[in-house]
Amino acid sequence: MSTNQLKEKSLCKAIKASLVSSGLAVAVLTPGTVFAEATSQQTIDQLRQQIQILTDRINTIEVEQEKTTAVAEEVVQTVEAEREARSSTPGYFKIPGTDTEVEISGYVKADFIYDTETDLGDSFIASSAPTSDNAGDGHTRFHARQSRIRVKSNSDLGNGTKIGTHIEGDFFGGGGNESFSNSTGFRIRHAAATFTSGSGTLLVGQYWSNFGDFVAYPGTVDFFGPAGKVFARQAQIRYSFNNGFEIALENPETDGSGAAGRLDESRGGIGRDETPDITIAWRNSNLEFSGVLRDLTAVGTTEVGEDGSGGVPVNVSETGWGINLAGGVNAGPVYLSSSVTFGEGVGDYIINGFGNGLFIDESGNGEAVESLSYNFAAKFNWTDSTSSLIAFGHFENDNPARSNGLDTVDTLHINYKWAPFPSTSMGVELILGEVDFADGSSGDATRLQFGVQRNF
């Protein structure tokens, strides 16, 4: 209770005591006194009534003061609890009684797709473009699989060290069908913890590969984007120094095919994942360089053909490597970006090409497959709520016969986006794709896609 409230309460008690005393004094006066001679019995009764009214009012004031004090104390407690739960980081809320801040975010996205020929799936995969032999009629597909949810947390340990977590998933997992309910599996995108101190940040868990493009990746309506972009998420241990240098040990996977079939160990192949991939990077806000060094090993036999041939022993170990350079620059209202990737045995790090990392021939010999990709993009920011994008992507294998017969893949994305409401965006995109194979055949595809996204 405040000092003013105490003074008011004391004053009320004093007035009440005075009035009561006055009432008693009036009550005991006899008709023989000077007061009795000047005052009639009616006047005395009126004074008594007035004193009683005043007393009742004072009692009411005291009750109201007690109620007001109780409400004020409750408000103070509520404000203190809200202040305790309020986070200093925008978008986060603080868990009461702890130093942990939590953010729940994500978005809902609906995609409306029309392929002019064969269905190319829920995301545009240009390497699956139909040739003249298997081209079909148009295909329509609606889905909401890109919708995602994420939970992040930050905890301040009070000694200059902070711990963060990031868990995120979407619905591009397996399972489900369009015949019943359109359900598809929820999958992990990111699940990582970070430990930040004075010198840098340690990351453990699944996150974007350190051999990746964080500067020049264009914002397409399509989920994957241009062909040939460096794109991978995998479990890793990474340390990021404050000067922009990063080094990581990442989950290995000897990918490839040939006379031994698919080599990927995670899919039952004869690939052997013996040592982690080593990745390094240096990046700032508009420029980055990254590299990867990996061991590609396969131990087993080649596949047995229908005529009983095959079964040649395989014991191969090749060194894979790759480099990526990417950058972007603002030129007035236009953001220009580009990237180039080159290496041997890095097929599984490059999307929309599905090039091999390792090839096994019929004699059981192995070779790391050489790949090259590059991308160019221009984003035009017309207003605060409207923009356009033009993005070209190219991917090629040096020896297409040793990479699933795939020679080159090219894509072109052209879109227009607008935000009619806060945290809400819409976009329409035209996508063109072309693929060439080692046998001389080729295919092309055209897609029109409309997307609606609501962030939360």
Secondary structure, DSSP 8 states (H G I E B T S, - for coil): --HHHHHHHHHHHHHHHHHHHHHHHHHH--TTSHHHHHS-HHHHHHHHHHHHHHHHHHHHHHHHHHHHHHHHHHHHHHHHHHHHHB-SSTT-EE-TTSSEEEEEEEEEEEEEEEESSS---SS--GGG--BTTT----EEEEE-TT-EEEEEEEEE-SSS-EEEEEEEEES-SS--BTTTBT----EEEEEEEEEE-SSEEEEEEEEE-SSS-SSS----SSSS-STT-B--EEEEEEEEETTSEEEEEE-----EEETT----GGGT-SEE--S-EEEEEEE-SSEEEEEEEEEEEEEEE--B-TTS-B--EEEEEEEEEEEEEEEEEEETTEEEEEEEEEEES-GGGBTTT---SEEE-TTS-EEE-EEEEEEEEEEEE-SSSEEEEEEEEEEEESSGGGTTTEEEEEEEEEEEEEEEETTEEEEEEEEEEEEEETTS-EEEEEEEEEEEEEE-
